[in-house]
Amino acid sequence: MVDAAPNTTAAAESAIDLSADLRADLLADLKAELPADLPGLDPSWSRWVEAGGHVFHVLDNRVADATLTLVCVHGNPTWSCTWRKVISEAGANVRVIALDQLDMGFSQRTGTTRRLGQRIADLNAVINALNITTPIITVGQDWGGAISLGWATQNVHRLAGVVVANTAVHQPEGARAPLLIRMVRPFIKWVCVRLPLFVWGTTVLARPPLRGTLRDAYLAPYRSAKRRTAVGDFVADIPLEPEHPSYDDLSAIAEGLARLADIPALMLWGPSDPVFSDLYLRDLEQRLPHADVHRFIGAGHLVVEDADVAGTIHRWINAEPAPKTMAAEKRPPLWSALDKLDRDTRIAVTEATPDGTQSITFSELAITVRQTAAGMAAHGINKGDRVALLIPPGINLSIALYACWRRGAVVVLADAGLGPVGLTRAMASASPQYVIGINRALAAARLLGWPGERISATILSTMEKRILGATSSLPELQTLGQSDPLPNAPLDDDPAAVVFTSGSTGPAKGVAYGHHQLQAQRDALMSAYAITESDRLVAAFAPFALYGPAMGIPSMVPNLKVTSPGTLSAEALAEAVAAIDATLVFASPAALSNVAATADALSPAMSRAFQTVRVLLSAGAPVHPKVLRSAVALMPNAEAHTPYGMTEVLPVADITLREIERAGPGNGVCVGVPLQDVIVRISPLTGTGATSDALIEAPEVTGEIVIQAPHMRESYDKLWATQQAAATPPGWHRSGDVGHFDDQGRLWVEGRMADIITTSEGPLTTVGIEQAIEELPDITQAAVVGIGPSGTQQVVAVICPADPPRKPRLAAIDRADAVRSAAKVSISAVLEIPQMPVDRRHNSKIHRGELANWAARILAGGRMSSP
């Protein structure tokens, strides 16, 4: 029987259908153990339910006219308070039930050992006792995930969906059980029962660790060894070997997930979990390939506490299915230019090395790509498999990239500039089945545990293969494919790539593209810059160089450190231009700045080499006109362009140096008019700095820049919540940039949404203020940030003077007054630093978030350290 009376302990007491003696004893215990003031818990949610001959404590928001019910199951050693936000944020028509499993939380202590199969039966008994008539979405974390999925596989007809967070239903082949579990198993009685170490340790797994009243709330049901018995039983019930009593039940759940193929599913994951790592997420993804996935970077085992799990669940419930972007028109495949030029003896790719250059002709490249694609298929690389390419720009990367596309594999591209930590995150997120890389990359993959079978970019000795754990090489795949037919080509709507962002505005995100979107991107670039087969490209930014073969033009990356484009010298660029008589040059603003700074080293012959350049492109960050002017001074026949775009959609707009000068100064950077087939709208800012729902194109209205284009990304990879936020309304991309149109239809970028300063007088965007400060003759770079509570933030200017200090310091009064006068806004403090913290890919994007945190610490009396 279930209580339906007012939500009081007395009402619950009268509702339990047990013997009088048992009822009295049980409720006395419940009254004594359940605190009245637990954080985030409404006392009216608590009730006790008799089911299967036992009494369960249940949190229930008791929505009488619900159309949907969420049934939430906690893990070990947590309890139903884990789901308090899911309850409090539920919609008016959503009932949420979160039970305490028997012997856990504030449910009855049975004195028995309850294994996995029995706990699934317990869940079924509670659901039946509650007489739920609406469709059900199960929600589970840790062991609660396996239990809830076990019930779901047996009750598919009652399901509206399943949600899991950091759980597992199978120990993947060849992988050892989590270290923490293996460490605890021999000492279960001490660690889990006699002492509260396991319970306390779980609160520490939160990121940051739970503190104060919330930590105490998690500890509340487990204050004595008697009440912690099931904590140890749960750990002991993990089936690590086939003879374990729960092994068959867990195997049945894993196999039964196939029955959920038509049931909506959501996986929410904390990838920093030392128990349920991405290894288990990959296993679940294989079993539920249709599931939506969101990895909360930085979150761990208690992802429900670490991240906005509750909000994500409710947005998922209410979200409309996202339509897959289909090809709007038929375009040639990405490798079509190679097929067309398979008898062409012109140089296709030139690779700069410390010892000179190496080249491959279009004919050689076309044949090698086809043979490698066939070899990939013969090796076992299937259509749709993900292949991470960790090869520097050049011949081998071009072969691997186009062979993957021709095979139908999905390439994973992550910039080496992300560093070991960033690359490890990217590889864990993308979960490639294969990694093709140079020796250093394969060594990192093995050492850091990156997923995927390892294949070398070059021939290895037997010893090198063993050390790196490589199974094959690109040349071996090519040889293998010489006698095999080409596999069927992928379709235009098939997935083609996962490209990671630079990480300059937060952890790098994987951006998923289909073949048709990359085809459209190729065509947009060729159209925007009138590129023909007579052009030749030097790209000091590796991703751009990859499009040379797709456009059917020779390409080359100059000799520079790929992770530091700002190291590009004028000599290196001139040598690259001369090597292929380049007509197109692409370089980041930082690269061009260093080219101008080192131009004095150019010989007359090197200077003459630049005369072949007709188009100079610079992008990746706002480009100051003086940088373009200095570059054009070296390339007298070049028209300087700065395309505007992002990893998610490039190009969006374009502007020439002449047009920039014609536009003159303004609030932000003028990036020109949108390109053909690109639609740009503004989502206006509210007084709080947020965006409204409207999309407009009226002039002089500041807001988020929202874009639609045929070459726009398909989605964010394993970032469901991010995708939902960015694709609002559906079919558009919210760029995260803030800007406006002028009265001539030109787009101006004023900064990033994340960097908006919310003062008491309204929101301020950053770029226009910074540009005004940088016009001062003794300032080389400036950034403005907001510190303090949102809505009352103070503006702080951080500058790099022409005479940079050795250590950060407050600016002198005269310089601070000049900065305030130029900025034309109220500035609370002016700080000087030796150099700006910038992104590793472009060496141009300023990390304003880091600067804001640093400035807040400094101005609060902290040590004057570097940001």
Secondary structure as UniProt FT lines:
FT   HELIX           9..15
FT   HELIX           20..33
FT   TURN            39..40
FT   HELIX           43..45
FT   STRAND          46..51
FT   TURN            52..53
FT   STRAND          54..60
FT   TURN            64..65
FT   STRAND          68..73
FT   HELIX           80..83
FT   HELIX           84..88
FT   TURN            92..93
FT   STRAND          94..99
FT   TURN            102..103
FT   TURN            105..106
FT   HELIX           116..129
FT   TURN            130..131
FT   STRAND          136..141
FT   HELIX           143..154
FT   HELIX           156..158
FT   STRAND          159..165
FT   TURN            173..174
FT   HELIX           179..184
FT   HELIX           185..187
FT   HELIX           189..194
FT   HELIX           197..204
FT   HELIX           212..219
FT   HELIX           220..222
FT   HELIX           225..228
FT   HELIX           229..236
FT   TURN            242..243
FT   TURN            245..246
FT   HELIX           247..256
FT   HELIX           257..260
FT   TURN            261..262
FT   STRAND          265..269
FT   TURN            271..272
FT   HELIX           278..287
FT   TURN            289..290
FT   STRAND          292..295
FT   TURN            297..298
FT   TURN            301..302
FT   HELIX           303..306
FT   HELIX           309..318
FT   TURN            334..335
FT   HELIX           336..340
FT   TURN            341..343
FT   STRAND          347..353
FT   TURN            354..355
FT   STRAND          356..361
FT   HELIX           362..379
FT   TURN            383..384
FT   STRAND          386..390
FT   HELIX           395..407
FT   STRAND          410..413
FT   HELIX           416..418
FT   HELIX           419..430
FT   STRAND          434..437
FT   HELIX           439..448
FT   STRAND          453..456
FT   HELIX           462..468
FT   STRAND          470..473
FT   HELIX           474..481
FT   TURN            482..483
FT   TURN            492..493
FT   STRAND          495..500
FT   TURN            504..505
FT   STRAND          510..514
FT   HELIX           515..528
FT   TURN            529..530
FT   TURN            533..534
FT   STRAND          537..539
FT   HELIX           542..545
FT   TURN            546..547
FT   HELIX           548..551
FT   STRAND          555..557
FT   TURN            562..563
FT   HELIX           565..567
FT   HELIX           570..580
FT   STRAND          584..586
FT   HELIX           589..597
FT   HELIX           599..601
FT   HELIX           604..609
FT   HELIX           610..612
FT   STRAND          615..617
FT   HELIX           625..634
FT   TURN            636..637
FT   STRAND          639..646
FT   TURN            647..648
FT   STRAND          649..656
FT   HELIX           657..663
FT   STRAND          669..674
FT   TURN            676..677
FT   STRAND          679..685
FT   TURN            687..688
FT   TURN            699..700
FT   STRAND          703..708
FT   TURN            710..711
FT   STRAND          715..716
FT   TURN            717..718
FT   HELIX           720..726
FT   TURN            730..731
FT   STRAND          733..741
FT   TURN            743..744
FT   STRAND          747..752
FT   HELIX           753..755
FT   STRAND          757..759
FT   TURN            760..761
FT   STRAND          762..764
FT   HELIX           767..774
FT   TURN            777..778
FT   STRAND          779..787
FT   TURN            790..791
FT   STRAND          794..801
FT   STRAND          809..810
FT   HELIX           813..823
FT   STRAND          829..832
FT   TURN            840..842
FT   HELIX           848..859
FT   TURN            860..861
//
